[in-house]
Amino acid sequence: MQIARWLESYSFQKETNMERKVFDDYIKRFNERDATAFEDYIDPNAKVLNGTLQINGMQGMKDHYARIWKTFSEELHVERFVSDEHTLAIQMWTHFTAMRDDDDSVFGKVKAGESFDYHGVIMYQIVKNKFTDLKVAYLSFSRTNLEGKTVELGIPH
């Protein structure tokens, strides 16, 4: 009887808890600008709160990042990873580099070569290995111009 309970518990946990290697696959694919990662890891009805920006669903994430990735290379680095049965959180740093001049980027007018650095925390709610609710908290957001001058920007959205 104890073994049956353990197996049942283990099965439930596998459906809700996302292992680090699975999350690392999501980040790897995200950094490769692979939009199919959203299909595999974001619930179709997910809710995302990123500063004051609200994104609805997996398609909303694909649309948002298509806009970012048309102008910027982006690399997300996981500095700390914690998780429990239904929640995963990371402390992270993301570096954006403008690949082209763009008068209407998500960060405003940019010139090729300018960069942005974001430090923050992301909390993910997980159901069956899909993110259903994401909350992004900003610690810092800065811009470095072509002359190497860095300015703190505050919350971009």
URFEN-V732371 format. One record per pair of residues at least 6 apart in sequence whose C-alpha atoms are under 6 Angstrom apart, sorted by sequence separation. I is the first residue (numbers start at 1). J is the second residue. D is the distance in Angstrom with one decimal. If there is no record, write none. Layout:
BEGIN
i->I j->J d->D
i->I j->J d->D
END
This chain:
BEGIN
i->48 j->54 d->5.6
i->82 j->88 d->5.8
i->103 j->109 d->4.1
i->125 j->131 d->5.6
i->126 j->132 d->5.8
i->144 j->150 d->4.2
i->48 j->55 d->4.9
i->82 j->89 d->5.3
i->102 j->109 d->5.7
i->124 j->131 d->6.0
i->125 j->132 d->5.6
i->143 j->150 d->5.4
i->29 j->37 d->6.0
i->81 j->89 d->6.0
i->102 j->110 d->5.4
i->125 j->133 d->5.0
i->143 j->151 d->5.4
i->47 j->56 d->5.1
i->81 j->90 d->4.6
i->101 j->110 d->5.6
i->124 j->133 d->5.8
i->142 j->151 d->5.4
i->47 j->57 d->6.0
i->80 j->90 d->5.3
i->101 j->111 d->4.2
i->124 j->134 d->4.6
i->142 j->152 d->4.2
i->46 j->57 d->4.4
i->80 j->91 d->5.0
i->101 j->112 d->4.8
i->123 j->134 d->5.6
i->141 j->152 d->5.9
i->142 j->153 d->5.2
i->45 j->57 d->4.3
i->79 j->91 d->5.4
i->100 j->112 d->4.2
i->123 j->135 d->5.2
i->141 j->153 d->5.5
i->44 j->57 d->4.9
i->79 j->92 d->5.1
i->99 j->112 d->5.0
i->122 j->135 d->5.6
i->141 j->154 d->5.6
i->44 j->58 d->4.7
i->78 j->92 d->4.7
i->98 j->112 d->4.8
i->122 j->136 d->4.5
i->43 j->58 d->6.0
i->77 j->92 d->5.6
i->98 j->113 d->5.2
i->121 j->136 d->5.9
i->42 j->58 d->5.4
i->77 j->93 d->5.2
i->98 j->114 d->5.5
i->121 j->137 d->5.2
i->76 j->93 d->5.9
i->97 j->114 d->5.9
i->120 j->137 d->5.5
i->76 j->94 d->4.2
i->97 j->115 d->4.3
i->120 j->138 d->4.5
i->75 j->94 d->5.5
i->96 j->115 d->5.4
i->120 j->139 d->4.8
i->75 j->95 d->5.4
i->96 j->116 d->5.0
i->119 j->139 d->5.4
i->74 j->95 d->5.7
i->95 j->116 d->5.9
i->119 j->140 d->5.2
i->74 j->96 d->4.5
i->95 j->117 d->4.7
i->118 j->140 d->5.8
i->73 j->96 d->5.6
i->94 j->117 d->5.7
i->118 j->141 d->4.4
i->72 j->96 d->5.9
i->73 j->97 d->5.3
i->94 j->118 d->5.1
i->117 j->141 d->5.6
i->72 j->97 d->5.3
i->93 j->118 d->5.6
i->117 j->142 d->5.3
i->72 j->98 d->4.4
i->93 j->119 d->4.4
i->116 j->142 d->5.5
i->71 j->98 d->5.7
i->72 j->99 d->5.4
i->92 j->119 d->5.8
i->116 j->143 d->4.4
i->71 j->99 d->5.6
i->92 j->120 d->5.5
i->115 j->143 d->5.8
i->71 j->100 d->5.9
i->91 j->120 d->5.8
i->115 j->144 d->5.2
i->91 j->121 d->4.5
i->114 j->144 d->5.9
i->90 j->121 d->5.6
i->114 j->145 d->5.0
i->90 j->122 d->5.4
i->114 j->146 d->5.5
i->89 j->122 d->5.6
i->89 j->123 d->4.4
i->88 j->123 d->5.9
i->89 j->124 d->6.0
i->88 j->124 d->5.1
i->87 j->124 d->5.6
i->87 j->125 d->4.7
i->86 j->125 d->5.9
i->87 j->126 d->5.7
i->86 j->126 d->5.1
i->31 j->75 d->5.2
i->17 j->85 d->4.7
i->16 j->85 d->5.8
i->17 j->86 d->5.8
i->16 j->86 d->5.5
i->48 j->133 d->5.8
i->46 j->132 d->4.3
i->47 j->133 d->4.9
i->48 j->134 d->4.7
i->49 j->135 d->4.9
i->50 j->136 d->4.7
i->43 j->130 d->5.4
i->46 j->133 d->5.4
i->48 j->135 d->6.0
i->42 j->130 d->5.2
i->43 j->131 d->5.6
i->41 j->130 d->4.7
i->42 j->131 d->4.8
i->43 j->132 d->5.3
i->53 j->157 d->5.4
i->52 j->157 d->5.5
i->51 j->157 d->5.7
i->16 j->127 d->5.2
i->18 j->129 d->5.8
i->16 j->128 d->5.0
i->15 j->128 d->4.4
END
